[in-house]
Amino acid sequence: MVQDIDTLRSPVQFSTSAEDIQQAAESAINKSNAVIERVVSEQAPTFKNTIELLAKNNNEFRTVARALTFLQNASADEKICKASSKADIILDEFEVARDMRTDVYKVVRAVYDNKDEMSQLDEEDRLLVERLEHKLRANGLQLTAEQRTQVERVNKRLVALELEFIYNVDHATNHVMLSRAELDGLPASFFENRRSEFRGLTKKFIVLAQAAEATAVLKHATNEATRKTVYVAQSSHCPKNIALLQEAVHLRLEKAQLFGFATYADYVLNQRMAKTPAAVTELEESLSAKLRPLAEKEMAELCALKRKEVEAAGAVYDGFYEWDYIRYSSQAMANQHRVDMDEIKEYFALDSVLSKVLSLYTTTLGLKVVEASSVLPVWHPSVKTFEVWEADDSAFVGHIYLDLYEREDKYQDIAVWPLRSAVVGEDGTRMTPASAMLASFSEPTETTPVLLTHINVKYLVHALGHAFQNLCSKAKWSQLTAPRDFAEISSQMFVQWVWEPKSLRTLASHYQTGATMPDELIERLVASRNTSGAIRELRQVFRGIYDMDIHRITKPGAIDVVAHYNELSERVALANYGGAHVFKAATFSHIMQGYDCGYYSFMWASVISADMFSARFSGQDSDAEAGAAFRSEILQPGGACDPSASVERFLGRAPSNRAFLQTIGLN
């Protein structure tokens, strides 16, 4: 179904056939081309007759594109998935070509150079002109014709590489076949409804090498060979992605050097909060230096736990490897704080937690969430739909779509897609925002609901933070998106809830009795926060360093993306692969999905968000007062502001790393 302007005011319409997707993509491109031709014919360009027309059309183009390209991650129909992926390529290639048009840059530059008109624009419109001019200039429109051709070639190839990389990850079907004996230690619930096959006379269970199933095996399996088998399978799929990433790194360098930058990191970071690679390096090296002594102490404790277990079984201890980390860090938590994550899970039934997390967000932000009052179009029958309103019913805010359970060929992690933002359409009215969250939780069984680990509760809170960030933004223009290192702050901040005793008393109730988690258990859970915490944070630092390293090369071929990943993780993150052939770089999706030179933003945001939560939500303000300030100062402006200034207005001062260091057990 082709989406016109009336459709954009109603709930999102999801195409129901490959033909609809192709038609909608072609229609969006044709409409954009018509607007562009009108704009470039203007003899006296002004904000009203050029910039505003381009921006409104871009708002609608991106809204249609989001709904079309989202389906490749979620639809159960193979034809729709492929059509969605193809549309993604076509639409991205159109945008690359559109943003390389010198005639468009000419009219944008005319408005940008009109200082009288620029001085009369409001802050958001002026920022739009400045960002659009910078974007087009950064695309090479001040380069020679030959250089522009090179940039366009590089951009189109990068789009293709990135989309293929992500498609390979999302549609990977790696699995291993293991017997009940090999899976010794796994709880009975693991085998409920699990597919199996006979290999000879032995019944083998199919274990997907995906996050949820692999984590269960890595935690519970007593057989080290089983843990190694699953870990290696999980860490060595998508081999085709190695060449894709290697080529992308070289093309990004080529692009940066066409613009006169020494490295791709220099090219990207000049538009981020961090500004320079040196600022990112300073953050990462400082944190690494602080974390390493504590991480080494934690690793020694994990090694001792494994040695004790191995020698008690009459075997010889030969070292601590990556496939041991989850099992023995769980044991450390149980030993040090008497926290059994299987016991903790009993207080986090998915449906109950989801309702309470939504309530925490809405209470804090002055909103309310109700089930959709009518049947909304969805991409799968299991999708849950919600309406978001102002708490006083004064206005409808938007929709949330939740697709919670695993399916074959569906996106395998937990993430949010902003299907539509509250930007201005061509008729001058605001669109109704909508956010979709995909997760891959196991289906409930006849006897047991979906029980979440505490870390999964954390991921759920984080993902919904992005959903509400999109719903609360009031930026008029889709070009004014928040930089990566600012966009992560809100989600990271609200993750603090999962460690606050007050919030845990609200979130955690036993799935059978409904009883609130006992205070004594809450205290032990909170105390366990820093169990192996330095190792965990050091691994986040490592990923940020790796991202910077591969994008700070100055010559093609200067780095091997797999060898460097493995060597750096062993040197910085204390990893030990035991000689196993793994290539986790091939599934490091973030750096092929918009976080290139941006993975540091998770750590950057962790530092700032911990400070914001400590200063306002753990201080004397009520959650409602702090939430109102957070919504107005951080969420509503989106990218239509100076992010550093927004943070300082909310804090009333410059940010500090003190609160973050305290959360990981460092003073």
C-alpha positions as CSV (number, residue, x, y, z in Angstrom):
1,M,0.0,0.0,0.0
2,V,1.5,3.3,-1.0
3,Q,1.7,5.7,1.9
4,D,0.3,9.2,1.1
5,I,0.1,12.2,3.4
6,D,-3.3,11.0,4.9
7,T,-1.7,7.7,5.8
8,L,1.1,9.4,7.6
9,R,-1.5,10.9,10.1
10,S,-2.9,7.5,10.9
11,P,-1.2,4.4,12.4
12,V,1.7,3.2,10.4
13,Q,0.7,1.2,7.3
14,F,2.9,-1.9,6.8
15,S,3.1,-3.1,3.2
16,T,1.6,-6.6,2.8
17,S,3.3,-7.7,-0.4
18,A,6.7,-7.3,-2.2
19,E,4.9,-5.4,-5.0
20,D,3.5,-2.8,-2.5
21,I,7.0,-2.3,-1.1
22,Q,8.5,-1.7,-4.6
23,Q,5.6,0.6,-5.6
24,A,5.9,2.6,-2.3
25,A,9.7,3.1,-2.7
26,E,9.3,4.2,-6.3
27,S,6.5,6.6,-5.3
28,A,8.6,8.2,-2.5
29,I,11.5,8.7,-4.9
30,N,9.3,10.2,-7.6
31,K,7.8,12.7,-5.1
32,S,11.2,13.7,-3.9
33,N,12.5,14.2,-7.4
34,A,9.5,16.5,-8.2
35,V,10.2,18.6,-5.1
36,I,13.9,18.8,-6.0
37,E,13.2,20.0,-9.5
38,R,10.9,22.7,-8.2
39,V,13.5,23.9,-5.7
40,V,16.4,24.0,-8.1
41,S,14.4,26.1,-10.6
42,E,14.0,28.9,-8.1
43,Q,15.7,32.1,-9.3
44,A,15.6,33.8,-5.8
45,P,16.1,31.0,-3.2
46,T,14.7,31.7,0.3
47,F,14.2,29.5,3.3
48,K,10.5,29.3,2.5
49,N,10.8,28.3,-1.2
50,T,13.8,26.0,-1.0
51,I,15.0,24.8,2.4
52,E,11.5,24.3,3.9
53,L,10.2,22.4,0.9
54,L,13.3,20.1,0.9
55,A,13.0,19.5,4.6
56,K,9.3,18.8,4.6
57,N,9.8,16.4,1.7
58,N,12.7,14.7,3.5
59,N,10.5,14.3,6.6
60,E,7.9,12.4,4.6
61,F,10.5,10.5,2.5
62,R,12.2,9.2,5.7
63,T,8.9,8.3,7.3
64,V,7.9,6.1,4.3
65,A,11.4,4.7,4.0
66,R,11.4,3.7,7.7
67,A,8.2,1.7,7.4
68,L,9.4,-0.1,4.3
69,T,12.9,-1.0,5.3
70,F,11.9,-2.0,8.9
71,L,10.1,-5.1,7.6
72,Q,13.4,-6.9,6.6
73,N,14.0,-7.2,10.3
74,A,10.6,-8.4,11.4
75,S,8.4,-9.9,8.7
76,A,7.9,-13.7,8.7
77,D,7.3,-13.5,4.9
78,E,10.5,-14.2,3.0
79,K,9.4,-12.3,-0.1
80,I,8.6,-9.2,2.0
81,C,11.9,-9.4,3.8
82,K,13.8,-9.5,0.5
83,A,11.7,-6.7,-1.0
84,S,12.3,-4.6,2.1
85,S,16.0,-5.2,1.9
86,K,16.0,-4.3,-1.8
87,A,14.0,-1.2,-1.1
88,D,16.6,-0.2,1.6
89,I,19.3,-0.3,-1.1
90,I,17.3,1.6,-3.6
91,L,16.2,4.3,-1.2
92,D,19.7,4.7,0.3
93,E,21.2,4.9,-3.2
94,F,18.7,7.6,-4.1
95,E,19.6,9.6,-1.0
96,V,23.3,9.3,-1.9
97,A,22.6,10.6,-5.4
98,R,20.3,13.3,-4.2
99,D,22.8,14.6,-1.7
100,M,25.5,14.8,-4.4
101,R,23.5,17.3,-6.6
102,T,25.4,20.5,-7.2
103,D,22.2,22.3,-8.2
104,V,20.7,21.5,-4.8
105,Y,23.8,22.7,-3.0
106,K,23.7,25.9,-5.0
107,V,20.3,26.9,-3.7
108,V,21.0,25.8,-0.2
109,R,24.3,27.8,-0.2
110,A,22.4,30.8,-1.5
111,V,20.1,30.8,1.6
112,Y,23.1,30.0,3.9
113,D,25.0,33.0,2.6
114,N,22.0,35.3,3.0
115,K,23.0,36.7,6.4
116,D,19.9,38.9,6.7
117,E,17.5,36.1,6.2
118,M,19.5,33.7,8.4
119,S,19.4,36.2,11.3
120,Q,15.6,36.3,11.1
121,L,15.1,32.5,11.3
122,D,14.3,30.9,14.6
123,E,17.1,28.7,16.2
124,E,15.8,25.4,14.8
125,D,15.3,26.6,11.2
126,R,18.7,28.3,11.3
127,L,20.3,25.1,12.6
128,L,18.6,23.2,9.8
129,V,20.2,25.4,7.1
130,E,23.6,25.1,8.8
131,R,23.4,21.3,9.1
132,L,22.1,20.9,5.5
133,E,24.8,23.1,4.1
134,H,27.5,21.2,6.1
135,K,26.1,17.8,5.1
136,L,26.1,18.7,1.4
137,R,29.6,20.2,1.7
138,A,30.8,17.2,3.6
139,N,29.4,15.0,0.8
140,G,31.9,16.7,-1.5
141,L,30.0,19.4,-3.3
142,Q,32.9,21.7,-3.0
143,L,35.2,19.1,-4.5
144,T,36.1,18.8,-8.2
145,A,33.7,16.9,-10.5
146,E,36.1,13.9,-10.5
147,Q,36.3,13.8,-6.7
148,R,32.5,14.1,-6.4
149,T,32.2,11.1,-8.7
150,Q,34.6,9.2,-6.4
151,V,32.7,10.1,-3.3
152,E,29.4,9.0,-4.8
153,R,30.9,5.7,-5.8
154,V,32.3,5.2,-2.3
155,N,29.0,6.1,-0.7
156,K,26.9,3.8,-2.8
157,R,29.3,0.9,-2.2
158,L,29.3,1.5,1.5
159,V,25.5,1.4,1.6
160,A,25.6,-2.0,-0.2
161,L,28.3,-3.4,2.1
162,E,26.6,-2.3,5.3
163,L,23.2,-3.6,4.3
164,E,24.7,-7.0,3.3
165,F,26.7,-7.2,6.5
166,I,23.5,-6.6,8.7
167,Y,21.4,-8.9,6.5
168,N,23.9,-11.7,7.0
169,V,23.9,-11.2,10.8
170,D,20.1,-11.0,11.1
171,H,19.5,-14.1,9.0
172,A,22.3,-16.3,10.4
173,T,21.0,-19.8,11.4
174,N,24.1,-21.3,13.0
175,H,23.3,-24.1,15.3
176,V,24.9,-27.1,17.0
177,M,23.6,-30.6,17.7
178,L,24.1,-31.7,21.3
179,S,23.0,-34.7,23.3
180,R,21.4,-34.6,26.7
181,A,24.6,-35.8,28.2
182,E,26.6,-33.1,26.5
183,L,24.0,-30.6,27.9
184,D,24.4,-31.8,31.5
185,G,23.6,-29.0,33.9
186,L,20.9,-27.3,31.8
187,P,17.5,-27.0,33.6
188,A,14.6,-29.1,32.4
189,S,12.8,-26.0,31.1
190,F,15.6,-25.7,28.5
191,F,14.4,-28.9,26.8
192,E,10.7,-28.1,26.7
193,N,9.5,-27.8,23.1
194,R,13.1,-28.0,21.9
195,R,13.6,-29.4,18.4
196,S,15.7,-32.6,18.2
197,E,16.9,-35.2,15.7
198,F,18.4,-38.7,16.1
199,R,21.9,-39.1,14.9
200,G,22.3,-42.8,14.8
201,L,20.9,-44.0,18.1
202,T,21.6,-40.7,20.0
203,K,19.0,-38.0,20.3
204,K,20.6,-34.6,19.6
205,F,19.0,-31.3,20.6
206,I,19.2,-28.3,18.2
207,V,20.8,-25.4,20.0
208,L,20.9,-22.1,18.1
209,A,24.2,-20.2,18.4
210,Q,22.2,-17.0,19.2
211,A,22.4,-14.9,22.4
212,A,19.6,-16.4,24.6
213,E,20.3,-20.1,23.9
214,A,24.0,-19.7,23.8
215,T,24.0,-17.8,27.1
216,A,22.0,-20.6,28.8
217,V,24.5,-23.2,27.7
218,L,27.5,-21.1,28.6
219,K,26.1,-20.6,32.0
220,H,24.8,-24.0,32.9
221,A,26.7,-26.7,30.9
222,T,29.1,-28.6,33.2
223,N,31.0,-30.0,30.2
224,E,33.7,-27.5,29.1
225,A,33.8,-29.1,25.6
226,T,30.1,-28.3,25.2
227,R,30.7,-24.7,26.2
228,K,33.6,-24.3,23.8
229,T,31.5,-25.8,21.0
230,V,28.7,-23.4,21.5
231,Y,31.0,-20.4,22.0
232,V,33.0,-21.1,18.9
233,A,29.8,-21.5,16.9
234,Q,28.5,-18.2,18.2
235,S,31.8,-16.5,17.5
236,S,32.5,-17.8,14.0
237,H,29.4,-17.3,11.9
238,C,29.0,-14.9,9.0
239,P,32.5,-15.5,7.6
240,K,31.5,-13.5,4.4
241,N,31.3,-10.4,6.7
242,I,35.0,-10.3,7.2
243,A,35.7,-9.1,3.7
244,L,32.7,-6.7,3.8
245,L,34.1,-5.0,7.0
246,Q,37.6,-4.9,5.6
247,E,36.4,-3.2,2.4
248,A,34.2,-0.8,4.3
249,V,37.2,0.3,6.5
250,H,39.3,1.0,3.4
251,L,36.4,2.9,1.6
252,R,35.8,5.0,4.7
253,L,39.4,6.0,4.7
254,E,39.3,6.8,1.0
255,K,36.2,9.0,1.6
256,A,37.8,10.9,4.5
257,Q,41.0,11.6,2.6
258,L,39.0,13.0,-0.4
259,F,37.8,15.6,2.1
260,G,41.3,16.4,3.3
261,F,41.1,14.5,6.6
262,A,43.9,12.2,7.7
263,T,41.6,9.5,9.0
264,Y,38.0,8.5,8.9
265,A,37.7,9.1,12.7
266,D,38.8,12.7,12.2
267,Y,36.2,13.1,9.4
268,V,33.3,11.7,11.6
269,L,34.0,13.1,15.0
270,N,34.1,16.8,14.1
271,Q,30.3,16.7,14.2
272,R,29.9,14.8,17.5
273,M,29.9,15.9,21.1
274,A,33.4,14.4,21.4
275,K,34.7,16.6,18.5
276,T,38.1,14.8,18.1
277,P,39.5,11.3,18.2
278,A,41.9,12.6,20.8
279,A,39.0,13.3,23.2
280,V,37.6,9.7,22.7
281,T,41.1,8.2,23.2
282,E,41.6,10.2,26.4
283,L,38.3,8.9,27.8
284,E,39.0,5.3,26.8
285,E,42.6,5.2,28.0
286,S,41.7,6.9,31.2
287,L,39.0,4.4,31.9
288,S,41.1,1.4,30.8
289,A,43.9,2.4,33.2
290,K,41.4,2.7,36.1
291,L,39.6,-0.5,35.3
292,R,42.5,-2.8,34.6
293,P,43.8,-3.5,38.1
294,L,40.4,-4.3,39.4
295,A,39.6,-6.4,36.2
296,E,42.8,-8.4,36.8
297,K,41.7,-9.1,40.4
298,E,38.3,-10.2,39.2
299,M,39.8,-12.5,36.5
300,A,42.0,-14.1,39.1
301,E,38.9,-14.9,41.2
302,L,37.1,-16.4,38.2
303,C,40.2,-18.6,37.4
304,A,40.2,-19.8,41.0
305,L,36.6,-20.8,40.8
306,K,37.2,-22.8,37.6
307,R,40.3,-24.5,39.0
308,K,38.4,-25.5,42.1
309,E,35.6,-27.1,40.1
310,V,37.9,-28.8,37.6
311,E,40.2,-30.3,40.2
312,A,37.2,-31.4,42.3
313,A,36.1,-33.4,39.3
314,G,39.5,-35.1,39.1
315,A,40.6,-33.2,36.0
316,V,43.5,-31.0,35.2
317,Y,43.0,-27.2,35.1
318,D,44.6,-25.9,31.9
319,G,43.5,-22.2,31.9
320,F,40.5,-19.9,31.7
321,Y,38.9,-19.2,28.3
322,E,36.1,-17.1,26.8
323,W,33.6,-19.9,27.0
324,D,34.2,-20.0,30.8
325,Y,33.4,-16.4,31.5
326,I,29.6,-16.5,31.8
327,R,29.6,-19.7,33.9
328,Y,32.1,-18.6,36.5
329,S,31.0,-14.9,36.7
330,S,27.6,-16.3,37.6
331,Q,29.2,-18.5,40.2
332,A,31.1,-15.5,41.6
333,M,27.9,-13.6,41.9
334,A,26.3,-16.5,43.7
335,N,29.3,-17.0,46.0
336,Q,30.0,-13.4,46.9
337,H,26.5,-12.1,47.2
338,R,24.4,-15.3,47.4
339,V,22.6,-14.2,44.2
340,D,21.3,-17.0,42.1
341,M,20.2,-15.5,38.8
342,D,17.7,-18.4,38.3
343,E,16.1,-17.3,41.6
344,I,16.1,-13.7,40.5
345,K,14.4,-14.6,37.2
346,E,11.4,-15.8,39.1
347,Y,10.6,-12.2,40.0
348,F,10.9,-10.9,36.4
349,A,8.1,-12.4,34.3
350,L,8.1,-10.6,31.0
351,D,4.5,-9.4,30.9
352,S,4.7,-8.1,34.5
353,V,8.0,-6.4,34.0
354,L,7.0,-4.8,30.7
355,S,3.9,-3.3,32.3
356,K,5.9,-1.9,35.2
357,V,8.7,-0.5,33.1
358,L,6.2,1.3,30.9
359,S,4.6,2.6,34.1
360,L,8.0,3.9,35.3
361,Y,8.6,5.7,32.1
362,T,5.2,7.2,31.8
363,T,5.0,8.3,35.5
364,T,8.5,9.9,35.2
365,L,7.8,11.6,31.9
366,G,4.2,12.7,32.5
367,L,2.6,10.3,30.1
368,K,0.3,7.2,30.2
369,V,0.3,4.1,28.1
370,V,-2.9,2.1,27.2
371,E,-3.5,-0.8,24.9
372,A,-4.5,0.4,21.5
373,S,-8.2,1.1,21.3
374,S,-8.6,-0.3,17.8
375,V,-6.9,-3.0,15.8
376,L,-3.7,-1.5,14.2
377,P,-2.0,-2.9,11.1
378,V,1.0,-5.0,12.2
379,W,3.6,-7.2,10.5
380,H,2.9,-10.3,12.7
381,P,-0.1,-11.5,14.7
382,S,1.9,-11.6,18.0
383,V,2.8,-7.9,17.9
384,K,1.3,-5.9,20.8
385,T,0.2,-2.3,20.2
386,F,-0.1,0.6,22.6
387,E,-1.2,4.2,22.6
388,V,0.7,6.9,24.5
389,W,-1.1,9.9,25.8
390,E,-0.3,12.9,27.9
391,A,-1.0,11.9,31.5
392,D,-3.9,14.4,31.7
393,D,-5.4,13.1,28.4
394,S,-4.8,16.6,26.9
395,A,-3.1,15.1,23.8
396,F,-2.4,11.9,22.0
397,V,1.4,11.4,21.8
398,G,2.0,8.3,19.6
399,H,2.1,4.5,19.2
400,I,4.4,1.8,20.5
401,Y,4.7,-1.6,18.8
402,L,6.2,-4.5,20.8
403,D,7.3,-7.7,18.9
404,L,8.7,-9.8,21.7
405,Y,9.3,-13.4,20.7
406,E,11.9,-15.1,18.7
407,R,11.1,-16.3,15.1
408,E,13.2,-17.7,12.4
409,D,14.9,-15.0,10.2
410,K,13.8,-12.2,12.7
411,Y,16.2,-9.7,14.2
412,Q,17.9,-11.7,17.0
413,D,18.6,-9.1,19.6
414,I,16.6,-6.3,21.3
415,A,16.4,-2.9,19.6
416,V,14.0,-0.1,18.7
417,W,13.2,1.4,15.3
418,P,11.7,4.9,15.2
419,L,9.1,4.2,12.6
420,R,7.9,7.8,12.6
421,S,8.9,11.0,14.4
422,A,6.8,14.0,15.3
423,V,8.3,16.0,12.4
424,V,6.3,18.4,10.1
425,G,4.7,17.0,7.0
426,E,4.2,18.8,3.7
427,D,0.8,20.2,4.9
428,G,2.6,21.8,7.9
429,T,1.1,19.6,10.6
430,R,3.0,17.3,12.9
431,M,3.1,13.6,12.2
432,T,2.2,11.1,14.9
433,P,5.3,9.4,16.2
434,A,5.6,5.6,16.4
435,S,8.3,3.4,17.8
436,A,8.7,-0.4,17.3
437,M,10.7,-2.7,19.6
438,L,11.9,-6.1,18.4
439,A,13.2,-8.7,20.9
440,S,13.9,-12.4,20.7
441,F,12.7,-13.8,24.0
442,S,11.7,-17.5,24.0
443,E,8.0,-18.2,23.9
444,P,6.3,-19.0,27.2
445,T,5.6,-22.7,27.9
446,E,2.3,-24.2,29.1
447,T,3.7,-24.1,32.7
448,T,6.1,-21.2,32.8
449,P,5.9,-17.6,31.5
450,V,8.9,-15.9,30.0
451,L,11.3,-15.2,32.8
452,L,13.9,-12.5,32.3
453,T,17.4,-12.4,33.6
454,H,18.2,-9.2,35.4
455,I,20.5,-8.3,32.5
456,N,17.5,-8.7,30.1
457,V,15.5,-6.4,32.3
458,K,18.3,-3.9,31.8
459,Y,18.2,-4.3,28.0
460,L,14.5,-3.9,28.0
461,V,14.6,-0.7,29.9
462,H,17.4,0.6,27.6
463,A,15.5,-0.2,24.5
464,L,12.3,1.4,25.7
465,G,14.3,4.5,26.5
466,H,14.9,4.8,22.8
467,A,11.2,4.3,22.1
468,F,10.2,7.1,24.4
469,Q,13.0,9.3,23.2
470,N,11.4,9.2,19.7
471,L,7.9,9.7,21.1
472,C,8.9,12.8,23.1
473,S,11.0,14.5,20.5
474,K,9.5,17.7,19.1
475,A,12.2,18.5,16.5
476,K,10.5,19.7,13.3
477,W,13.1,18.4,10.9
478,S,14.4,14.8,10.4
479,Q,17.8,16.2,9.5
480,L,18.2,17.4,13.0
481,T,18.9,14.0,14.6
482,A,20.8,13.8,17.8
483,P,24.5,12.8,17.4
484,R,25.2,9.2,18.5
485,D,27.0,10.1,21.7
486,F,24.0,12.3,22.8
487,A,21.3,9.9,21.6
488,E,22.4,7.1,24.0
489,I,22.2,9.3,27.1
490,S,18.5,9.0,27.9
491,S,18.4,5.2,27.5
492,Q,21.6,4.8,29.6
493,M,20.3,7.0,32.3
494,F,17.0,5.2,32.8
495,V,18.9,1.9,33.0
496,Q,20.0,3.1,36.5
497,W,16.4,2.1,37.6
498,V,17.3,-1.6,37.5
499,W,19.9,-1.0,40.3
500,E,17.7,1.3,42.5
501,P,16.1,-0.5,45.4
502,K,13.0,1.7,45.1
503,S,12.5,0.8,41.5
504,L,13.2,-2.9,42.0
505,R,10.5,-3.0,44.6
506,T,8.2,-1.8,41.9
507,L,9.6,-4.0,39.0
508,A,10.1,-7.3,40.8
509,S,7.3,-9.6,41.8
510,H,7.2,-13.4,41.9
511,Y,5.6,-15.0,38.9
512,Q,3.7,-17.5,41.0
513,T,2.7,-15.7,44.2
514,G,2.9,-12.0,43.1
515,A,5.0,-11.3,46.2
516,T,7.4,-8.3,45.9
517,M,11.1,-9.3,45.9
518,P,12.2,-9.3,49.5
519,D,14.3,-6.4,50.6
520,E,17.1,-8.8,51.6
521,L,17.3,-10.2,48.1
522,I,17.1,-6.7,46.6
523,E,20.1,-5.7,48.8
524,R,22.1,-8.7,47.6
525,L,21.2,-8.1,44.0
526,V,22.2,-4.4,44.2
527,A,25.4,-5.4,46.0
528,S,26.3,-7.8,43.1
529,R,26.3,-4.9,40.6
530,N,30.1,-4.8,40.5
531,T,30.7,-8.5,40.4
532,S,33.0,-8.9,37.4
533,G,31.9,-5.3,36.7
534,A,35.4,-4.1,35.8
535,I,35.8,-6.9,33.3
536,R,32.4,-6.0,31.8
537,E,33.2,-2.3,31.5
538,L,36.7,-3.0,30.2
539,R,35.2,-5.0,27.4
540,Q,33.0,-2.0,26.5
541,V,36.1,0.1,26.4
542,F,37.9,-2.4,24.2
543,R,35.1,-2.3,21.6
544,G,35.3,1.5,21.5
545,I,39.1,1.3,21.1
546,Y,38.8,-1.3,18.3
547,D,36.3,1.0,16.5
548,M,38.7,3.9,16.7
549,D,41.7,1.8,15.8
550,I,40.3,0.5,12.5
551,H,39.1,4.0,11.6
552,R,42.3,5.8,12.4
553,I,44.5,4.1,9.8
554,T,46.1,6.3,7.3
555,K,46.8,3.7,4.6
556,P,44.6,1.0,3.1
557,G,45.7,-2.5,4.2
558,A,47.2,-1.1,7.4
559,I,45.1,-3.3,9.6
560,D,43.5,-6.7,9.5
561,V,40.1,-6.4,11.1
562,V,39.9,-9.9,12.5
563,A,43.5,-10.3,13.7
564,H,43.4,-6.8,15.3
565,Y,40.0,-7.6,17.1
566,N,41.4,-10.8,18.5
567,E,44.8,-9.4,19.5
568,L,43.3,-6.2,21.0
569,S,40.6,-8.1,23.0
570,E,43.3,-10.4,24.5
571,R,45.5,-7.4,25.4
572,V,42.9,-4.9,26.6
573,A,39.9,-7.0,27.6
574,L,41.7,-10.0,29.1
575,A,40.1,-12.4,26.6
576,N,41.6,-15.8,26.0
577,Y,40.4,-17.7,22.9
578,G,42.6,-20.8,23.6
579,G,43.7,-20.9,20.0
580,A,40.2,-21.4,18.7
581,H,39.4,-20.0,15.3
582,V,36.9,-17.2,16.0
583,F,36.1,-13.9,14.3
584,K,33.7,-11.9,16.4
585,A,34.5,-8.9,14.3
586,A,32.3,-10.4,11.6
587,T,29.2,-9.9,13.8
588,F,30.1,-6.5,15.4
589,S,27.0,-5.0,13.9
590,H,27.2,-1.6,15.4
591,I,30.1,-0.4,13.3
592,M,28.2,-1.4,10.1
593,Q,24.9,0.1,11.3
594,G,25.6,3.7,12.0
595,Y,28.0,3.4,15.0
596,D,31.2,3.5,13.0
597,C,33.5,5.8,15.0
598,G,30.6,5.8,17.4
599,Y,30.8,2.8,19.7
600,Y,32.6,4.9,22.3
601,S,29.2,6.7,22.6
602,F,27.9,3.9,24.9
603,M,30.7,4.6,27.4
604,W,30.5,8.4,26.8
605,A,26.8,8.3,27.5
606,S,27.3,6.0,30.5
607,V,29.5,8.6,32.1
608,I,27.1,11.5,31.5
609,S,23.9,9.6,32.2
610,A,25.2,8.3,35.6
611,D,26.0,11.9,36.5
612,M,22.5,13.1,35.4
613,F,20.7,10.3,37.3
614,S,22.7,10.9,40.4
615,A,22.3,14.6,40.3
616,R,18.6,14.8,39.6
617,F,16.9,11.4,40.1
618,S,18.8,10.4,43.2
619,G,18.8,13.9,44.6
620,Q,16.2,16.1,46.3
621,D,14.0,16.5,43.2
622,S,11.0,14.1,42.9
623,D,11.1,11.7,39.9
624,A,8.2,13.7,38.4
625,E,10.1,17.0,38.7
626,A,13.3,15.6,37.4
627,G,11.4,13.8,34.6
628,A,9.7,17.0,33.5
629,A,13.1,18.7,33.3
630,F,14.6,15.8,31.4
631,R,11.7,15.7,28.9
632,S,11.9,19.4,28.2
633,E,15.7,19.8,28.2
634,I,16.9,16.5,26.7
635,L,14.1,14.6,25.0
636,Q,12.0,17.3,23.3
637,P,14.8,19.2,21.5
638,G,16.3,16.0,20.1
639,G,19.1,17.1,17.8
640,A,17.7,20.6,17.4
641,C,20.1,22.0,19.9
642,D,23.6,22.0,21.2
643,P,23.8,18.7,23.1
644,S,26.5,19.8,25.5
645,A,24.5,22.9,26.4
646,S,21.4,20.8,27.0
647,V,23.3,18.5,29.3
648,E,24.7,21.5,31.3
649,R,21.2,23.1,31.5
650,F,19.8,19.9,33.0
651,L,22.7,19.4,35.4
652,G,23.2,23.1,36.2
653,R,26.9,22.6,35.7
654,A,29.5,20.8,33.6
655,P,29.2,16.9,33.7
656,S,31.5,14.9,35.9
657,N,32.7,11.2,35.8
658,R,32.5,10.8,39.6
659,A,29.0,9.1,39.7
660,F,30.0,6.7,36.9
661,L,33.2,5.6,38.6
662,Q,31.2,5.0,41.8
663,T,28.7,2.8,39.9
664,I,31.6,0.5,38.9
665,G,33.2,0.4,42.3
666,L,35.9,3.0,41.7
667,N,36.4,6.2,43.6
